[in-house]
Each structure stands twice: as C-alpha cells, then as structure tokens.
Amino acid sequence: MPPPQAGIAPIKNHRPSARGLAPLYAAGFTTAFGAHSIAAGIGAESHNLGIALLTFGVLLAAYDLAEVILKPVFGSLSDRIGAKPVIIGGLLAFAVFSLLGIFAATPAALGLVRLGQGAAASAFSPASSAAVARLAGPAAAGRYFGKYGSWKGLGYVLGPVIGAVLILVGGLPALFLALTAISCAAALWTQFAMPELPVLPRPRYTVIDLARQTGQRGFLIPTMVLAGATGALGVAVGFLPLLGTSLHLSLFGSMSVVALLALSSTLIQPWVGRLRDEGDVSTGAGMAVGLALIAAALCTLTLVPGVATLYLAAVVLGAGIGITTPLGFAHLAATTPPERMGQTMGTAEMGREIGDAGGPLLVGGIASVASLAAGLGTLAIALAGMAALCAVLLRQRPSR
C-alpha cells in the first residue's frame, strides 16, 4: 500500500459538473441540518424535557457514537459497490428514523432516534465525501471541499433557526417531520442527478495495512485536527444554546447563536479552500491557526461569560472550524489513491466523530462535577495543545 505523501501532488485541473455535485452538497446539508437542529433544539428545550447536563451530553454524543462504528464500514462499502447506492440508502434510512422521532417523547427514545440517524448518516456522509474528492481531483480538492463544507454550514445555519420556528409551532415532532421530508427529497435528487462513479479495481488491504495507514503522519495529524474541531462544534451546537438560556435569551436567541457560528464557518470555507489550492496557505500552519482560534473563543466564554461574548465567541468558533475543515479533508483527498477514497474518508470521519462524541461527553462530564466553564476551559486547553502539535509535526510549504 503506497503511503500518503506529505505534500499535495498537483494534477491537471478540471471542472466537475455542478449538476453532479449538487446532490452531494444536498446530502451534506441534510446531515448537518438534521444533527444540529435536533441537538440545538434539545439544548434549548432541556429544562422542559427534564434533562440533566450529563444526560444532555450523552444525547449529543449518541448520533456520533453510531457514526464512529459504522463510517469506516460504509466508506469501504462505497469503494466496493459505488458511492451512489450507499448515499441513497443512507438518506432513506435517515428519513425512516426521523419519522420515528415524531413519536419520541422521552430522553431514552430520543437517544435511540439519534443513534438511528447517526447510523444512517454514517452511510451517506463518507460516501459523499469520497465522491466529492473523486469528482474534484487533488488539485481542486480545497475549493470543492470548501463548497461542500459551506453547504453543510448552511445546514448548521438553517437547522437551529428553522428548528426554533418548528419547535415553537409544533414541538420536536414538527422538526422530525421536516427532517423526514428533507432526507427523502435529497435521496430523490441523488438518484436522478448524481453521476455513476465507476468502481475502481483495488488491491486487497489487511487490518495491518489499515493500521499502518492510520499511523502515518499525513493521515493521523489532519484526522486529529478534524476530530478536535468537530468536537468543539458538537459542544457549541449543544452547549451554546444552553448557555444562552442561562443568560435569559429567548429560544430563538439561544439557537441563533449556533446559526451565527455556522454562518461564519460557511463564509470562510470556500475562501480557505481556494487559498490552499493556489498554494497560499499550508496545511499545517492553516490548521494550527484554526485550532488556536477555537481555543481562544472557548477561553473567552470561560473567562468573560455574557451575551456579547457569547455571540463574539460564536463568530470566532465558526472561523476556526471553517479554516480547519476544508484543509483537513483536502489534504486527505489529495494524498489518497482514488480506489480507496471511501475507506480513507470513512476512517478519517470515524476519528472526526470520536471528537464529535468525545467533546460533549468531556464538557458535560466535567460540568456535572464542577461547572460548565471548567468543561469549556478543559476543551480549550486540549485544542491549544493540538494546535502546537499540528504546527510542529505537519510543516509544509505552500506549493505555487
């Protein structure tokens, strides 16, 4: 198995079809809208549901725990049978579990629905990432992963805002009904618009080969950064509305904090991806800056809690996440052979979901025995350490 290279190997530029990429962006939007509208809604409604801080952290993590186990499986499956059927099947399963969520009235039932949605997203999420990587090619990976991330960011923006409206009108069941419709529409769009990507012949990979790949610096460091940034995002989506509620913000005001974070991330991702493709920013330095911004925002919330700092921290958090995400995925896409793109994306997203599950569990666990400020401060320290490691271990000059 050829090891991933530290740098980006430029290839001939090509412009993939916007029509073919659009359903992939829709799939990214669906998972972001679904996961974060529900998470933010549970956070804002936690008092009405009788949810303690640790239970709340578990509910946030349930979606991601399913993805941790299943994303590598479905990523490899997309290499073997093609990305399109995996994406469509995952979207339809997401619709089924969202429909079941209409009848979930207890924390335990919500947890089971979140697990089911996470299992479904573990199919279409890595398959969509792998399809974007193959359609874009290594030279344009930053630009198109930036756009893919922006559509996910749009889901983060609209999820909490529309979720707040739907919850005010019909409670959580109304939100689950909307998710059912959105995921069914995305599945139909994928069926009719996404091109069939040929299944490429690939050599047999053993567990030892997979372990060797995951231990290489070119894979391990970007995946660690994606895990840290996604963990911060998972914490922000749930705990920022909770913090807003404690500061006496309305339901809409609490959930709009997450929308502001997502808008910041949405706007910055295509710009950062383009800078990466043009050789104006390196992977190591760019991701270190992104993690440092996230850590600074969390420290601000810890030291100076207030409505103004809550909204300011949301903007800075979004910028940090928007910098790290396209750089990490573009680096992985540019250093992976096409025939195992699904396996690499699935394994990388498994690491990312470990962060997404671990972040809320870490903050919720510390908050339950100390305070929310202590939990956020601990996460900030961990991310600052990751930023330093990234800057030292993934040095790379921008290639012009």
Summary of the structure (lengths in Angstrom):
residues: 400
radius of gyration: 19.5
end to end distance: 28.4
largest distance: 58.1
contacts: 1667
relative contact order: 0.18
helix: 83%
strand: 0%
